[in-house]
Amino acid sequence: MKAKRLIEVAMPIKEISAESVRDKSIRQGHISTLHLWWARRPLPACRGVVFASLVQDPLDDNCTPAFKEAIKELLYKGNMYKPYADIPYTTAIDPMEDNPRNRLMMFIGKFSDECQNNMRLGKNTAPANLLSTGSLVKWENKNNQELLRNARLLIWISYNSEQSPESSYNALKYSFDYAVKAIEDAQNKLYSLIDRHLANDKVVSAENELRRAIDYFQGQMPTVFDPFAGGGAIPIEAARLGCKSYGNDINPVAHIIERASAEFPQKYAKPVRYSVQEFKRVYGTKGLDIIHSGQGIFSDSIVEIGNRLAFDIEFYAKAIIDKTESEVGQLYPKDADGNKAVAYYWVRTATCSNPSCRAKVPMLKTFYLVNTPKKSVYLHPVIENNQIEFEVRYGHYDEKNNPGWNNRGTITCPCCGSVTDIEAVKNESITTGLKARLVAMIADSNKGKTYSIPNQSVRKILEKERELSFIPSGKMTRNSNGGDTFPWGFTEWGQLFSNRQLYTLNKFVENYEELRDSLPDNEYYKALMTYLALWMDRIILINTSFSRYNVRRETLEHMYSRQAIAMTSDYPECNPFSGSAGSALNQLSWLLDYVNNEQNNPFPAYFNNASSGERTQFPEKSIAASITDPPYYDAIAYADISDFFYVWLKRMLGPLYPLNFSTPLTPKTEECTALKHHHNGNEVVANQHFENKLTQIFDAIEYQTTDIVSIMFAHQSTQAWTTLCNSILDARMNITGSWPIDTEMSSRTVALSGGALESSVTVACRPSERRGFGDYKDVKKAILSKVEDEVNSLYALGFRGADLLTACFGQAVSEFGKYKIVEKADGSEVTVAELLDMARTSAFNALLKGVQGDEYTRFYLGWLQMNGMGETDFDDATKFTRVGMQVDVSEIFSQKLLIRDGNKQHLACASEHLGSSVSQGTRLEDPLIDQVHRAMLAFEKGDRHVLLTLLHGVGADDQNSPFWRLVASLKELLPDGKDLKAVEGLLGNSDNLRQESREVDQHKPEQMTFDFGIE
Ligand SMILES: C[S@@+](CC[C@H](N)C(=O)[O-])C[C@H]1O[C@@H](n2cnc3c(N)ncnc32)[C@H](O)[C@@H]1O
C-alpha cells in the first residue's frame, strides 16, 4: 500500500494564503500580464498544491525509506526549515513539533523571522518579506534553480521510490543527477552553436538530443493533468517542478494563452549566437540598434543574445509599430505645445428631448478629467444658446451645485434644463446611434500629463470617418446577470470600436499578416507569431470605445475590468504610438517581461484544445495526479466573453492553427457552465448540463489517475459543496482532505456557509475508493471519532475557526465517501445533502467540544467560527442550537447575542450585545462573553478605572483566567473592525492591566472554572 500524499494530511495554508494574496498585486513578469484570462488561480497556491499532491506524507507508515532519507538530507540542514518554535499566527503558545512532515510543510512555505516577530506584535510585514527565502511558493523563488532542484529531487525520490521500493536514496539521487546533467549538457551544446536558427543537421541533432534528455527526465517524473487549464497556472507550476505536465481547455483563446505561458518560453526563450554576418542579414541595422540598447553582446565576430524569443518578439513588434505608424501616425496629432498625445477624450452625446432645444448634450457624469489629492483638472462648460463648448481649467469645481449632466443614463440639458429620460436616450442609441464628440486631449509632457481642448485642425483629423477593410463580425452574447451593452444597441463585437480605432487596428493587423506570411513556416516562427497576436490583442483591448479613463490615477483602463462589458458614455481613445502606458510599445513591454521571466525553466507543459471528459485522452491509470480548478455554474461565461479576442485571433492565427480556429466563434455547447441562454432560457436544464459535464469530466480523470485528484474550488456555499461532492462521489472518488486558501486582501475568517470568492478550497480526492454499503449509524459514529482526532491534530498545527472547520469537513466527508451507498435502518438511502449536513454538524460539534464553559459563550464562539459576523438566514440559528447546544433559540435573541433583521440575522458585536445595560457583564456570575464584551467597551471608551475594577471583579487579574483565553480566541476569530481593535488593545496591555487591577481595592472574588482549550 502506498503512503498518503502530504496534501491529504497537512498543508501550510496560512503561508500559501499570504503569498497568494501578494500574488494578486504582482505585475512585472507575472503570467496574468501576458494576456487577460478570467478566474486565474494564484501561482503560489498552484505550486504548493501541485507539490503537496505529489510527495508522500513522511509520517505515514507506508512512506518509503528513500523519501524519508531525502527529507533528512535536504531539509534538516540548518534552521531554514526548522518548524516554528511558536506558531506565529495563533495567540496561544503553540510549539510546532520538529518532525519530517512539518519540515516538508516549512519547505513549501514558512513565515520569515521578521514576519513571525511582527505577527506576535500585531504588526504588518511588507508583502515581499512575508515568507522566508527558502519557501518554495515565494514569488522570487520561481527562478531559484537551487530550490527548484531540491523540489524536483524530492518529487523524483518520492515517485521513483514507490515504483521501485528497494532503491536507496543515494541510487535515486544518482539517477536524478545524471538526468539533470544530461539536460544541462544538451542545452550547453545546442545554445553554443553559432547560427542555430539555420537548423542545419548539426543543429537538428543537438535539438533532438536536448528533447530526448528532457523527455528522459520528465519520463521519470509523475504525470500531472489539468482538464480545465484556463490561463495555464497549474500546468506551468507542474512543469516548473519538472513533471510531465498536461493541460486541456475547450476554449481556443485559453489554449493559445496556455501555450504562450507554459510551452513556448520553456522551449524557445533561450540563448542564441549569431555570426555577425548572419545577424546583419536577418536583422539589419534595426537589429543592431536593439543590441546596442543592451539586449545582447556584440563582439567582432559573434552576436550573443540571452533570449532569442524575447529578442525576436521585440524586433518584429517594433517593425510592425514603425510600419503602422508610418501609415497612420498622422491621425494622432500632437497638442498645441507639441507634446505627444497619450489619448483623446471622447464623450457620447444625447439629443435633448425638448423639441425647441434639441441640444447635443455630452453625457458627462463628472467634469473632472483628473482628480487626485495633488492634481485636479476639469472641463468648464461654456454655453451659448444650445451650443456647448468647454474650457480646460485647473483646480476644483463646485460638484455639489454643478453635478454632471448624465445621471445613470438620464440626461439633464444644460441649455434648457429639460430632462431626457434614459429610455429615450437608449432609443436614440439603438435607432441612430449616439455620436461621440471629441472634448479633450491628454498629452505627456515633462511635467506629467497635460490636458487641453483640441484645436480645429486636430478636430478635423480626428472627426473624419474612414473606409474600413475589416470589421469583426459575430454577435455578442447577453450577460446572464445583465449590466451589458445590449439595451443600448451594442450587440456585435465590431460595434465596440470607433471608426478611427478600427481603421488603425486594421493597419496593425494587416502589417501583422504581411509579416506572418513572409516568415519561414516552422514551429519557432509559429510561436513568435503567437506572441505578436497576443500583443495585438492587448492593443485591441485598450483601443475600444468602452475603455475608461481613471481620473484618480490618470490611467487608461480596458473594458474587461469586470466579466461583462458595461455601457460607457465617455472613453479615452488611446494613441498607440505615444510610448506611454497603454501604447503599443508599453503593451509590448508587459509581454517581454513575461517571456524574459520564464526563460530559465527547460520543462514545457503540453496542451490540448478540446472539451475534457474524454476517457481515451489518456490511457487508464497513466496520470499520477490530476490537479484542476473547474468552472462554477454561471459565474463566468468564458466562451461568450472570450469571443471578443477570438474574432481577431481567428484572423491572425487562423492560418497557423487551422483546427483551433475552425469555428466562427468559440465553441459553446460543450462548455462546462450553466448559462441559461445556451439552453433556451431554461435554468434547470442549464444547471443540469453543468452538473453532468462536471461529473463526466471527473469520471474521466478518475479513470486516468492513479494517486490523487486535487480540485481547487472558489466557492464554499452549501450548494457549491453539494455539487462538488456529488460529482466527486459519482465519479467513484472520495475526498481525503480539504484546505481553505485565501486569495484576497483580507486573511480573516471566511465562513464555510458564506459563498466567498476570496477564499478557495482545495479538495484532495482519491480515485477508486468507494466500496459497498455503509450503515448510517456506524458511519455517523466513525465520522464523529475521526473528526475529533482531526480537530486535535489540526489545532496543534495552528488551524483555527473556519479554517479548522473546512479542514475537518473534508475528513468527515471522507468517512461516508468510502461507501457507494449509505443506508438507514429502514433500508432507505441517505442523500449526499443529508450526509454533508451530518459531516458539517459533526465537524462543528467536535470544535465546540473543546470550548467549555457557559452555553452563551460557547454559542458565541461557535457561531463566530462557523459564520463570522456576516448575515445569515434566520433558519440557521435554529439548526445551530440543535447542534449539541443546550440553549434555546429564543434566549439567544433575548440575550442579544444574535441580532435579527427581517429574515436574516448576524452575530452581535460588543456594543450591540450589551446595548444600554450598564451592569450586564460586571458580575462574577455573568456569562463570560458578557464580561469580555463589557471590558472591550470600557477599553474602547478609555475608561481605565471601570476596566480595572471590572477585571478585578471578574477574576481577570490572573493571567490564566478563562477571561483572557476568551479574549485570545476572539483575537483569532474576529474580522477587522472595532471589536478586533478592542480585543487587540486588551491583549497588548494585558500585563499592565492585570497588574493594576490587582491593586484595585476590592475583595477578590472566587474564580469560575472555565476552559477554552481543545480536549
Ligand atoms: C476556472 S477556469 C480555470 C482557470 C485556470 N486555473 C487559471 O488559473 O487560469 C475554468 C476553465 O475551464 C474551461 N472549460 C469550461 N468547460 C470546459 C470543458 N468542457 N472542457 C475543458 N475546459 C473547459 C474554461 O474555458 C476555463 O478556462
The ligand as an SDF file (V2000), in Angstrom:
LIG
                    3D

 27 29  0  0  0  0  0  0  0  0999 V2000
  -11.7450   28.4080  -13.5090 C   0  0  0  0  0  0  0  0  0  0  0  0
  -11.1320   28.4200  -15.1350 S   0  0  0  0  0  0  0  0  0  0  0  0
   -9.5170   27.8100  -14.9590 C   0  0  0  0  0  0  0  0  0  0  0  0
   -8.5720   28.9070  -14.6350 C   0  0  0  0  0  0  0  0  0  0  0  0
   -7.1450   28.4330  -14.5040 C   0  0  0  0  0  0  0  0  0  0  0  0
   -6.9420   27.5670  -13.3970 N   0  0  0  0  0  0  0  0  0  0  0  0
   -6.2070   29.6180  -14.4110 C   0  0  0  0  0  0  0  0  0  0  0  0
   -5.5780   29.7990  -13.3600 O   0  0  0  0  0  0  0  0  0  0  0  0
   -6.1030   30.3610  -15.3600 O   0  0  0  0  0  0  0  0  0  0  0  0
  -12.0090   27.1310  -15.8620 C   0  0  0  0  0  0  0  0  0  0  0  0
  -11.6540   26.8240  -17.2970 C   0  0  0  0  0  0  0  0  0  0  0  0
  -12.4270   25.6990  -17.7300 O   0  0  0  0  0  0  0  0  0  0  0  0
  -12.5930   25.7950  -19.1240 C   0  0  0  0  0  0  0  0  0  0  0  0
  -13.6820   24.8590  -19.5400 N   0  0  0  0  0  0  0  0  0  0  0  0
  -15.0070   25.0260  -19.4290 C   0  0  0  0  0  0  0  0  0  0  0  0
  -15.6450   23.9420  -19.9290 N   0  0  0  0  0  0  0  0  0  0  0  0
  -14.6940   23.0790  -20.3410 C   0  0  0  0  0  0  0  0  0  0  0  0
  -14.7450   21.7890  -20.9250 C   0  0  0  0  0  0  0  0  0  0  0  0
  -15.8860   21.1760  -21.2060 N   0  0  0  0  0  0  0  0  0  0  0  0
  -13.5710   21.1840  -21.2180 N   0  0  0  0  0  0  0  0  0  0  0  0
  -12.3880   21.7990  -20.9720 C   0  0  0  0  0  0  0  0  0  0  0  0
  -12.2940   23.0310  -20.4260 N   0  0  0  0  0  0  0  0  0  0  0  0
  -13.4220   23.6570  -20.0860 C   0  0  0  0  0  0  0  0  0  0  0  0
  -12.9070   27.2610  -19.3340 C   0  0  0  0  0  0  0  0  0  0  0  0
  -12.6670   27.6290  -20.6770 O   0  0  0  0  0  0  0  0  0  0  0  0
  -11.9550   27.9170  -18.3130 C   0  0  0  0  0  0  0  0  0  0  0  0
  -10.7660   28.3010  -18.9260 O   0  0  0  0  0  0  0  0  0  0  0  0
  1  2  1  0
  2  3  1  0
  2 10  1  0
  3  4  1  0
  4  5  1  0
  5  6  1  0
  5  7  1  0
  7  8  2  0
  7  9  1  0
 10 11  1  0
 11 12  1  0
 11 26  1  0
 12 13  1  0
 13 14  1  0
 13 24  1  0
 14 15  1  0
 14 23  1  0
 15 16  2  0
 16 17  1  0
 17 18  1  0
 17 23  2  0
 18 19  1  0
 18 20  2  0
 20 21  1  0
 21 22  2  0
 22 23  1  0
 24 25  1  0
 24 26  1  0
 26 27  1  0
M  CHG  2   2   1   9  -1
M  END
$$$$
